């Protein structure tokens, strides 16, 4: 079993990048966050990246794309593997060898903490298995997460009419109401990013959450669009943008990562129209699933019980997303690998503040 170490930067897309991205797209736990283009996006905004992989009989069998950031929290240099590593967790040798290669990468770059967030869906069997893996490999589970562990997956395999039928009645009504109220949805281009940025700024101010800089969304679209891995949709009334979503695609999964809406004409339900247009587009691309990407991290029973009662935090977002049907899924969460205990205590203290 051989390892491969590769720095990811702004160099031209290579055969190794293409091979890696194909491996990620076909892996049962692959994610857009493990692709070459995701590393390139993060490289423009304060992160560096490094890729580790394993081969068997010449074929890629496991790997991880690791992001590094200095002073991510306080003075801590942190290593981060979003939705990874990609490995057969039932193969003890493969796991041990890959973790060893990850350790080498972390040591060489002077990071004190490694945070991993595998895209493994939680179940009773998986939870027990994951606990055993963490104990065997000195991993600290149940730590703070960066990516939202709870999400909703909408099945795109049925017909459009069936997908609509699986939504809540009010959501179906609002999708149709938007059309009746002359809301038009179109697919945007790089020239439409300024309009999307304006919507993002309004949404952040209205709902009191942080958004990326305008250049971030421009870079995300610019990097992923040539491979048809991203689409921007804008819902408009009278030529004025009222809502927008940016959706990313890898393999059979589409992920709704960024969305925004204006403070105007909200009674026309543009957010429902633009989300449905994105789902229809994802289905046409051959995607089987549409990931609504993030709801409050609570058990499904609590989510359903609080559906109409809570309005704080992400609960309004949850009600909107839940209306599109789908199934609630939770990953096994994050796990930390500690290389400096003193620095880790500093990290925990800063995170708690």
Residue pairs with C-beta under 8 A, 6 or more apart in sequence:
1 54
1 55
1 56
1 61
1 93
1 94
1 97
2 54
2 55
3 52
3 53
3 54
3 55
3 97
3 101
4 16
4 51
4 52
4 53
4 54
4 55
4 63
5 50
5 51
5 52
5 101
5 104
5 105
6 16
6 50
6 51
6 53
7 48
7 49
7 50
7 51
8 17
8 36
8 39
8 40
8 43
8 49
8 50
8 51
8 65
9 40
9 43
9 49
10 40
10 43
13 36
17 36
19 60
20 35
20 36
20 51
20 53
20 60
20 63
20 65
21 35
21 36
21 37
23 30
23 53
23 60
23 63
23 86
24 30
24 31
24 34
24 35
24 86
24 250
25 35
25 250
25 251
26 251
27 86
29 83
29 84
29 86
29 118
29 119
29 120
30 83
30 86
30 119
30 250
30 251
31 82
31 83
31 84
31 119
31 250
31 253
32 38
32 229
32 248
32 249
32 250
32 253
32 255
33 82
33 83
33 84
33 147
34 64
34 65
34 82
34 83
34 84
34 86
35 65
35 229
35 250
36 65
37 223
37 224
37 227
37 229
38 65
38 82
39 49
39 51
39 65
39 67
40 223
41 216
41 219
41 220
41 223
41 224
42 49
42 67
43 49
44 215
44 219
45 212
45 213
45 216
45 219
46 69
47 67
47 68
47 69
48 67
48 68
48 69
48 109
49 65
49 66
49 67
49 68
50 65
50 66
50 68
50 105
50 109
51 63
51 64
51 65
51 66
52 63
52 64
52 66
52 98
52 101
52 102
52 104
52 105
53 60
53 62
53 63
53 64
54 60
54 61
54 62
54 63
54 94
54 97
54 98
54 101
55 61
61 88
61 94
62 85
62 86
62 87
62 88
62 94
62 97
62 98
63 84
63 85
63 86
63 87
63 98
64 81
64 84
64 85
64 86
64 87
64 98
64 102
65 81
65 84
66 79
66 80
66 81
66 102
66 105
66 106
66 114
67 79
67 80
67 81
67 82
68 77
68 78
68 79
68 80
68 109
68 111
69 77
69 78
69 80
70 77
71 77
72 78
72 80
73 347
73 350
73 351
74 346
74 347
74 350
75 343
75 346
76 112
76 113
76 343
76 346
76 347
76 350
77 109
77 110
77 111
77 112
78 111
78 112
78 113
78 114
78 115
78 347
79 105
79 106
79 109
79 111
79 113
79 114
79 115
80 114
80 115
80 116
80 146
81 102
81 114
81 115
81 116
81 117
82 117
82 146
82 147
83 117
83 118
83 119
83 147
84 116
84 117
84 118
84 119
85 98
85 99
85 102
85 116
85 118
87 94
87 95
87 98
88 94
88 95
89 95
89 118
89 120
89 129
89 133
95 133
95 137
96 137
99 137
99 337
102 114
102 337
103 337
106 114
106 337
106 339
107 339
111 339
112 338
112 339
112 340
112 343
112 344
112 347
113 336
113 337
113 338
113 339
113 340
113 343
113 344
113 347
114 336
114 337
114 339
115 143
115 146
115 334
115 335
115 336
116 139
116 334
116 335
116 336
116 337
117 145
117 146
117 147
117 149
117 331
117 333
117 334
117 335
118 331
118 332
118 335
119 331
120 126
120 130
120 331
120 332
121 329
121 330
121 331
121 332
122 329
122 330
122 331
122 332
122 333
126 332
127 332
130 141
130 332
131 141
133 139
134 140
134 141
134 335
138 337
139 335
139 336
139 337
140 335
140 336
140 337
140 338
141 332
141 333
141 334
141 335
142 333
143 333
143 334
143 335
143 336
144 334
144 351
145 297
145 333
145 334
146 334
147 294
147 331
148 293
148 294
148 295
148 297
149 297
149 330
149 331
149 332
149 333
149 334
150 294
150 295
150 296
150 297
150 298
150 303
150 328
150 329
150 330
151 291
151 292
151 293
151 294
151 295
151 328
151 329
151 330
152 291
152 292
152 295
152 321
152 322
152 324
152 326
152 327
152 328
152 329
153 289
153 290
153 291
153 292
153 326
153 327
153 329
154 163
154 279
154 289
154 290
154 292
154 324
154 325
154 326
155 163
155 166
155 288
155 289
155 326
155 327
156 163
156 254
156 279
156 282
156 283
156 287
156 288
156 289
156 290
157 288
158 166
160 280
160 283
163 279
163 283
163 325
164 172
164 175
165 172
166 325
166 326
167 175
167 323
167 324
167 325
168 322
168 323
168 324
168 325
170 323
171 272
171 323
171 324
171 325
174 269
174 272
174 323
175 269
175 272
175 273
175 276
177 268
177 269
177 272
178 235
178 268
178 269
178 270
178 272
178 273
179 273
181 237
181 267
181 268
181 269
182 237
182 238
182 268
183 235
183 236
183 237
183 242
183 268
183 269
183 270
183 273
184 235
184 236
184 237
185 233
185 234
185 235
185 236
185 273
185 274
185 277
186 233
186 234
186 236
187 231
187 232
187 233
187 277
187 281
188 195
188 196
188 232
188 233
188 234
188 244
189 232
190 218
190 221
190 222
190 225
192 232
192 234
192 241
192 244
193 214
193 217
193 218
193 221
193 232
194 214
195 234
195 241
195 244
196 217
196 232
196 234
196 241
196 244
196 246
196 260
197 214
197 217
197 218
198 241
199 241
199 243
199 244
199 260
199 261
199 262
200 211
200 212
200 217
200 258
200 260
201 211
202 260
202 261
202 262
202 263
203 211
203 259
203 260
203 261
204 210
204 211
206 263
207 316
211 260
217 246
217 258
220 230
220 246
220 258
221 230
221 232
221 246
224 230
224 248
228 249
228 285
229 248
229 249
229 250
230 246
230 247
230 248
230 249
231 246
231 247
231 249
231 278
231 281
232 244
232 245
232 246
233 244
233 245
233 247
233 274
233 277
233 278
233 281
234 241
234 243
234 244
234 274
235 241
235 242
235 243
235 244
235 270
235 271
235 273
235 274
235 277
236 242
236 270
237 265
237 268
237 270
240 262
240 264
240 265
241 262
242 261
242 262
242 264
242 265
242 266
242 268
242 270
243 259
243 260
243 261
243 262
243 270
243 271
243 273
243 274
244 259
244 260
244 261
244 274
245 256
245 258
245 259
245 260
245 274
245 275
245 278
246 256
246 257
246 258
246 259
247 254
247 255
247 256
247 257
247 278
247 281
247 282
248 254
248 255
248 257
249 255
249 282
249 285
249 287
252 286
252 287
252 288
252 289
253 287
253 288
253 289
253 291
254 278
254 279
254 282
254 285
254 287
254 289
254 290
254 291
255 290
255 291
255 293
256 275
256 278
256 290
256 291
256 292
256 293
257 293
259 271
259 274
259 275
261 270
261 271
262 270
271 320
275 324
278 290
279 290
279 324
282 290
290 326
292 321
292 324
292 326
294 314
294 317
295 303
295 314
295 317
295 318
295 321
295 322
295 328
296 303
296 313
296 314
296 315
296 318
297 330
298 306
300 328
303 318
303 322
303 328
306 315
307 318
307 319
307 322
308 319
336 344
338 344
